[in-house]
Amino acid sequence: MADTRRLLRVLRRTLLQAVPTVLGIVVLNFFLLKLAPGDAADVMAGEFGAATEETMAMLRRQFGLDVPLLQQLLGYLGTLASGSLGFSPRYNMPVADLIGQRLPGTLLLMGTSIVIALALGVLIGTLMAMTAGRWPDRVLSVTTQFFYSVPGFWVGLMLVVVFSIKLGWLPSGGDRTIGASLAGIDLVLDRLRHLILPATSLALFYVAIYGRLTRAAVLEVSSQDHVRTAAAKGLSPVAVTARHIVRNALIPVTTLAGIHFGGILGGAVVVETVFSWPGLGRLAFESVMRRDFNVLLGVLLLSSLLVIIANTVVDLLHAWLDPRIEVR
Amino acid sequence: MTAVAQSARPRRRSAAARAVRSFLRNPAAVVGVVFLASALAMALAAPWLYPEDPLSMVARPYLWPGQNPRYPLGTDSLGRDVAAGVVWGARISLLVGFSAMAIGVATGILVGSTAGYFGGWIDDLLVRVMEVFQTAPAFLLLIVLVAILSPSVDAVIFGIGVVTWPTIARLVRAEFRAIREKDFVTAARGLGYGHARIIFVEILPNALPPIIVTASVMVATAILMESALSFMGLGDPNQISWGSMIGSGREALRTAWFLTAIPGVAIVVTVLALNLIGDGLNDALNPRLAERE
């Protein structure tokens, strides 16, 4: 009971703090985009080849680009307040629907990458710490340094060369086999096969970070009293490592996983380009190019919200795992 | 009081000497320095090594590496010399990496020291601003910035500086909050030093070690960001860069994968060098940590 109340208090404070941040992000992004040379009408006119002054004026009126800037901002904030993300003239559909179509793809990609990164990272980090100073530690430490220095999109392309072009094991792009009507287990397997390469290329950088962090955390925890006690009461080294060391070492690792959410989202933009993955990142990139600012504002706002949610979840997780942690 | 201020200086110098010695004893860090020095040498020597424009067509397209000794790394789909591209690409990568880091570090120090030193409402306000920048996904923001400013080397440098300064600002703020209560700062205040002098002459030098370590990693991050941007076609269209070479090589991935592989190796080696240097600096500047491991 006291626990729940504490968690609710943490939640309310975090959400209250998030309001000005989100508002700041909306205003910042709005003015940033309005600074851009050219608007949606210009790009459309360019694509038609030519447009008269009258057509341009009509397009601008239609897109709501003909009123003063402040009025546009207030209008946009009003739209947000009514629970809508506005309308995209380019795709001729509400921004929320457009984002709704792409969001699951990106979340699937990011979720898989985070799971891969955490699982591999914690495993590698624990191995490094247990063999600290000896050759497995050295080899793995060079490997993680390499992962840390490799651009994700390049790893993706190299994986395509090896696994799609040379070996022909995995598809080189897309999120499903086009035209195949699959069901049940075949459908899941098909999706998984398309997911492996992009998720791996996105994950490697974070495997390195979590690996190194886990190594440091495990070494730190290993020297603490409760570990010595566990060993002294006759537990096997594996049990001590798994139950008493790694579990405690997970706290700093999960904190960073929350912080990295935004970074992974940014990385997804590039990886989605490499693998023509139909996700939010591609949508953002396309809307920058088309000056479709309602969509772009929507994507930026939503991704910031996702970052805030991820951090809140991590905060709550910590407050629950370790009551001593006073949430910032 | 003056004794406090004076005794801090020699100690700092001997600490620096110890840090340099410990850095040079670290084989990985030395390897990093050698790699980075080679990349720098390549960047500086580019106009002599390949006086011609690296974007000009010089030979038959799709020569594989080793096929023609005049073009040791082969040629791309337009018959451009890959080796010339790699050498000239080093210029852009390093220029962007170090300039963007300089902008990010300068802004971060200014904002972070102001927030950490003065505290109060200035601190609250600046922390909010940092939060806004750290919550918006950096790479998305960068794409938007560069697209808006229209792609050029300057825009890329500025954009990367804008999205990376909060990292340094947070660090500097935390250091300043820890240091501002120390005796020698109180002493400096008692001597009537101005705020600017206390910030830059008294506190900042003591906060430098973590800033230096983070700065070296920021150069690596900036190079990675530049390569991703130019891979996506948002780099300077008039300059060859490793990222844009990968972007155009990608179209021939099936037939000529070396066009994608070679510039990627150049990126990895340079970024790896910077990260190794960063690690070495971290160990050298935190003797306590180095001893424990």
Boltz contact constraints between the chains, C-beta under 6 A:
constraints:
  - contact:
      token1: [A, 21]
      token2: [B, 131]
      max_distance: 6.0
  - contact:
      token1: [A, 21]
      token2: [B, 132]
      max_distance: 6.0
  - contact:
      token1: [A, 21]
      token2: [B, 135]
      max_distance: 6.0
  - contact:
      token1: [A, 24]
      token2: [B, 132]
      max_distance: 6.0
  - contact:
      token1: [A, 25]
      token2: [B, 132]
      max_distance: 6.0
  - contact:
      token1: [A, 25]
      token2: [B, 136]
      max_distance: 6.0
  - contact:
      token1: [A, 35]
      token2: [B, 148]
      max_distance: 6.0
  - contact:
      token1: [A, 36]
      token2: [B, 148]
      max_distance: 6.0
  - contact:
      token1: [A, 148]
      token2: [B, 275]
      max_distance: 6.0
  - contact:
      token1: [A, 149]
      token2: [B, 268]
      max_distance: 6.0
  - contact:
      token1: [A, 149]
      token2: [B, 271]
      max_distance: 6.0
  - contact:
      token1: [A, 149]
      token2: [B, 272]
      max_distance: 6.0
  - contact:
      token1: [A, 149]
      token2: [B, 275]
      max_distance: 6.0
  - contact:
      token1: [A, 150]
      token2: [B, 268]
      max_distance: 6.0
  - contact:
      token1: [A, 151]
      token2: [B, 224]
      max_distance: 6.0
  - contact:
      token1: [A, 151]
      token2: [B, 227]
      max_distance: 6.0
  - contact:
      token1: [A, 151]
      token2: [B, 267]
      max_distance: 6.0
  - contact:
      token1: [A, 153]
      token2: [B, 231]
      max_distance: 6.0
  - contact:
      token1: [A, 154]
      token2: [B, 264]
      max_distance: 6.0
  - contact:
      token1: [A, 157]
      token2: [B, 260]
      max_distance: 6.0
  - contact:
      token1: [A, 161]
      token2: [B, 257]
      max_distance: 6.0
  - contact:
      token1: [A, 165]
      token2: [B, 254]
      max_distance: 6.0
  - contact:
      token1: [A, 262]
      token2: [B, 137]
      max_distance: 6.0
  - contact:
      token1: [A, 265]
      token2: [B, 137]
      max_distance: 6.0
  - contact:
      token1: [A, 266]
      token2: [B, 137]
      max_distance: 6.0
  - contact:
      token1: [A, 266]
      token2: [B, 138]
      max_distance: 6.0
  - contact:
      token1: [A, 266]
      token2: [B, 139]
      max_distance: 6.0
  - contact:
      token1: [A, 266]
      token2: [B, 140]
      max_distance: 6.0
  - contact:
      token1: [A, 269]
      token2: [B, 139]
      max_distance: 6.0
  - contact:
      token1: [A, 270]
      token2: [B, 228]
      max_distance: 6.0
  - contact:
      token1: [A, 273]
      token2: [B, 232]
      max_distance: 6.0
  - contact:
      token1: [A, 284]
      token2: [B, 140]
      max_distance: 6.0
  - contact:
      token1: [A, 288]
      token2: [B, 143]
      max_distance: 6.0
  - contact:
      token1: [A, 288]
      token2: [B, 144]
      max_distance: 6.0
  - contact:
      token1: [A, 288]
      token2: [B, 147]
      max_distance: 6.0
  - contact:
      token1: [A, 303]
      token2: [B, 137]
      max_distance: 6.0
  - contact:
      token1: [A, 304]
      token2: [B, 135]
      max_distance: 6.0
  - contact:
      token1: [A, 304]
      token2: [B, 136]
      max_distance: 6.0
  - contact:
      token1: [A, 307]
      token2: [B, 135]
      max_distance: 6.0
